[in-house]
Amino acid sequence: MSLFSFLLDPANWLGTDGIWLRLGQHLLYTILAVVIAAVIGIPLGMIVGHSGRGNFLVVGSTNALRALPTLGFLVLVVLWLGTGLTPVMIPLVVLAIPPILTATVAGVQGADPDAVHAARALGMTPLQVLFGVEAPLAVPLIVSGLRSAVLQVVATATVAAYAAAGGLGRFVIDGQKAGVTGYSEMFTGALLVAVLAVLLDIILGGIGRGLAARNKPRGGRVSAPVTTVA
């Protein structure tokens, strides 16, 4: 049996268990989790980065969240809340917050000091400095954090199948239950997860470059420290 037999069979693309539906579910889980994490992580990161207070809390909390085993956390949430979308979203959001939060803090704190001092010298309020100078200069790192979060969530969203939800993880679990005859189905699920991750990363990379070019001051070049977001 060819590993591509399940993927190349037109009958597997449509229907309630079809590839298109599972792909859409996986994409929905990813977008929803990252959007919720961004709503939490970006404002909090801006506050911490601008004020310089709470850095130790950010480092400690993000390390603690990263250390959580996603599958084990999912099982606990399912036992508590039952199956469905909410138990799936909670561990995925928890997974997505750390890279977004740390990237936002690093981006705001790494804003060009000359631009920040010039804004303050012009009499801009702290909020005006944050949203008019620091936040635009932090955009490349914020997008970098979003890219990292998306990659992690896309890969981990396969655990949604363990909570009786959908997504590409269903192909992996169902194929595993089928034994030898399910290898092609498992391969299809794993392959589509990888392809989806690459495509989303390319899209976000293009958006990040476009926003960075748009926010770059005319006639000058903004220097910022290079920060790697895990």
C-alpha positions as CSV (number, residue, x, y, z in Angstrom):
1,M,0.0,0.0,0.0
2,S,1.3,3.4,-1.0
3,L,1.7,6.1,1.7
4,F,-0.1,8.5,-0.6
5,S,-3.1,6.2,-1.3
6,F,-5.4,7.8,1.3
7,L,-4.4,11.4,0.2
8,L,-4.9,10.7,-3.5
9,D,-8.3,9.0,-3.1
10,P,-10.9,11.7,-4.1
11,A,-13.5,9.9,-1.9
12,N,-11.4,10.9,1.2
13,W,-11.6,14.6,0.5
14,L,-15.4,15.2,1.0
15,G,-17.9,14.3,3.6
16,T,-18.2,14.6,7.4
17,D,-14.8,12.9,7.8
18,G,-13.2,14.3,4.7
19,I,-9.8,16.0,4.4
20,W,-11.3,19.4,3.6
21,L,-13.4,19.4,6.7
22,R,-10.6,18.2,9.0
23,L,-8.2,20.8,7.5
24,G,-10.8,23.5,8.1
25,Q,-11.3,22.4,11.7
26,H,-7.5,22.3,12.3
27,L,-7.1,25.8,10.8
28,L,-10.0,27.1,13.0
29,Y,-8.5,25.7,16.2
30,T,-5.1,27.3,15.3
31,I,-6.5,30.8,14.4
32,L,-8.9,30.9,17.4
33,A,-6.2,29.8,19.9
34,V,-3.6,32.3,18.6
35,V,-6.1,35.2,18.4
36,I,-7.1,34.6,22.0
37,A,-3.5,34.3,23.1
38,A,-2.7,37.5,21.2
39,V,-5.5,39.4,22.9
40,I,-4.0,38.4,26.2
41,G,-0.3,38.4,25.5
42,I,0.2,41.5,23.4
43,P,-1.4,44.1,25.7
44,L,0.2,42.5,28.7
45,G,3.6,42.4,26.9
46,M,3.2,46.1,26.0
47,I,2.5,47.1,29.6
48,V,5.5,45.1,30.9
49,G,7.8,46.2,28.2
50,H,6.9,49.9,28.5
51,S,7.0,50.1,32.3
52,G,9.9,47.7,32.8
53,R,8.0,46.2,35.7
54,G,7.1,42.5,36.1
55,N,9.9,41.1,33.9
56,F,10.6,38.4,36.5
57,L,6.9,37.4,36.4
58,V,6.9,37.2,32.6
59,V,10.0,35.0,32.6
60,G,8.7,32.8,35.4
61,S,5.2,32.4,34.1
62,T,6.2,31.8,30.5
63,N,8.7,29.1,31.6
64,A,6.0,27.5,33.7
65,L,3.5,27.5,30.8
66,R,6.1,26.0,28.4
67,A,6.8,23.2,30.9
68,L,3.2,22.1,30.9
69,P,2.7,18.8,29.0
70,T,0.0,19.6,26.5
71,L,-1.6,16.2,26.3
72,G,-1.6,15.7,30.0
73,F,-3.1,19.1,30.5
74,L,-5.7,18.4,27.9
75,V,-6.7,15.2,29.7
76,L,-7.2,17.1,32.9
77,V,-9.3,19.7,31.2
78,V,-11.4,17.1,29.5
79,L,-12.0,15.3,32.8
80,W,-13.1,18.6,34.3
81,L,-15.1,20.2,31.5
82,G,-15.9,17.2,29.2
83,T,-15.3,17.0,25.5
84,G,-15.8,19.8,22.9
85,L,-14.2,23.0,21.7
86,T,-13.5,24.6,25.1
87,P,-11.3,21.8,26.5
88,V,-9.3,21.9,23.2
89,M,-8.8,25.7,23.3
90,I,-7.6,26.0,26.9
91,P,-4.3,24.1,26.4
92,L,-3.7,25.5,23.0
93,V,-4.1,29.1,24.2
94,V,-1.8,28.3,27.2
95,L,0.7,27.0,24.7
96,A,0.5,30.1,22.5
97,I,0.8,32.8,25.1
98,P,4.5,32.5,26.1
99,P,6.0,33.2,22.6
100,I,3.7,36.1,22.0
101,L,4.2,37.6,25.4
102,T,8.0,37.3,25.5
103,A,8.3,38.7,21.9
104,T,6.1,41.7,22.7
105,V,8.1,42.5,25.8
106,A,11.4,42.2,23.9
107,G,10.1,44.3,21.0
108,V,8.8,47.2,23.2
109,Q,12.0,47.2,25.4
110,G,14.1,47.0,22.3
111,A,12.6,50.0,20.6
112,D,15.1,52.6,19.3
113,P,16.1,54.7,22.4
114,D,16.7,57.8,20.3
115,A,13.2,57.6,18.9
116,V,11.7,57.1,22.3
117,H,13.7,60.0,23.8
118,A,12.8,62.3,20.9
119,A,9.1,61.5,21.4
120,R,9.3,62.3,25.1
121,A,11.2,65.5,24.4
122,L,8.3,66.5,22.1
123,G,6.0,66.2,25.1
124,M,4.2,63.0,24.2
125,T,2.4,61.2,27.0
126,P,3.5,57.7,28.0
127,L,0.6,56.2,26.1
128,Q,1.4,58.2,23.0
129,V,5.0,57.0,23.3
130,L,3.9,53.4,23.7
131,F,1.4,53.3,20.8
132,G,3.1,55.9,18.6
133,V,6.7,54.9,18.8
134,E,7.4,51.7,20.8
135,A,4.6,49.5,19.5
136,P,5.2,50.2,15.8
137,L,8.9,49.5,16.2
138,A,8.1,46.3,18.1
139,V,5.9,45.0,15.2
140,P,8.6,42.7,13.7
141,L,9.3,40.9,17.0
142,I,5.5,40.7,17.8
143,V,5.0,39.0,14.4
144,S,7.9,36.7,15.1
145,G,6.2,35.7,18.4
146,L,2.9,35.1,16.5
147,R,4.8,32.9,13.9
148,S,6.3,30.9,16.7
149,A,2.9,30.5,18.4
150,V,1.2,29.5,15.2
151,L,3.8,26.8,14.5
152,Q,3.5,25.4,18.0
153,V,-0.3,25.4,17.9
154,V,-0.6,23.8,14.4
155,A,1.7,21.0,15.5
156,T,-0.1,20.5,18.9
157,A,-3.7,20.9,17.7
158,T,-3.5,17.3,16.7
159,V,-4.3,16.5,20.3
160,A,-7.8,17.9,19.7
161,A,-8.7,14.4,18.5
162,Y,-8.2,13.1,22.0
163,A,-11.0,15.4,23.2
164,A,-13.5,14.0,20.7
165,A,-12.9,17.0,18.5
166,G,-11.9,17.2,14.8
167,G,-8.8,18.4,13.0
168,L,-6.1,16.6,11.2
169,G,-5.3,14.7,14.4
170,R,-8.3,12.5,13.6
171,F,-6.4,10.9,10.7
172,V,-3.5,10.1,12.9
173,I,-5.6,8.5,15.7
174,D,-8.0,6.7,13.3
175,G,-5.1,5.4,11.2
176,Q,-3.4,4.2,14.3
177,K,-6.5,2.3,15.4
178,A,-6.7,0.7,11.9
179,G,-3.2,-0.9,12.3
180,V,-1.1,-1.6,9.2
181,T,-3.9,-0.6,6.9
182,G,-4.1,2.8,8.5
183,Y,-0.5,3.9,7.7
184,S,-1.5,5.9,4.7
185,E,-4.2,7.8,6.7
186,M,-1.7,8.5,9.5
187,F,0.8,9.8,6.9
188,T,-1.8,12.0,5.4
189,G,-2.6,13.6,8.7
190,A,1.1,14.2,9.5
191,L,1.9,15.5,6.1
192,L,-1.0,18.0,6.0
193,V,0.0,19.3,9.5
194,A,3.5,20.0,8.2
195,V,2.3,21.6,5.0
196,L,-0.2,23.8,6.9
197,A,2.5,24.9,9.3
198,V,4.8,25.9,6.4
199,L,2.1,27.8,4.5
200,L,1.0,29.8,7.6
201,D,4.6,30.6,8.5
202,I,5.3,31.9,4.9
203,I,2.1,34.1,5.1
204,L,3.0,35.5,8.5
205,G,6.6,36.1,7.4
206,G,5.3,38.2,4.4
207,I,3.0,40.1,6.7
208,G,5.8,40.8,9.1
209,R,8.2,42.1,6.4
210,G,5.5,44.3,5.0
211,L,4.6,45.8,8.4
212,A,8.3,46.3,9.2
213,A,8.9,48.2,5.9
214,R,5.8,50.3,6.5
215,N,6.8,51.3,10.1
216,K,10.4,52.0,9.2
217,P,11.1,55.7,9.5
218,R,11.8,57.5,6.3
219,G,15.4,58.6,5.8
220,G,16.6,56.6,8.7
221,R,17.3,53.1,9.8
222,V,16.0,51.8,13.1
223,S,18.4,49.5,14.9
224,A,17.0,46.9,17.4
225,P,18.6,44.1,19.2
226,V,18.3,40.7,17.7
227,T,16.1,38.5,19.9
228,T,15.4,34.8,19.4
229,V,11.9,33.8,20.4
230,A,11.6,30.1,21.3
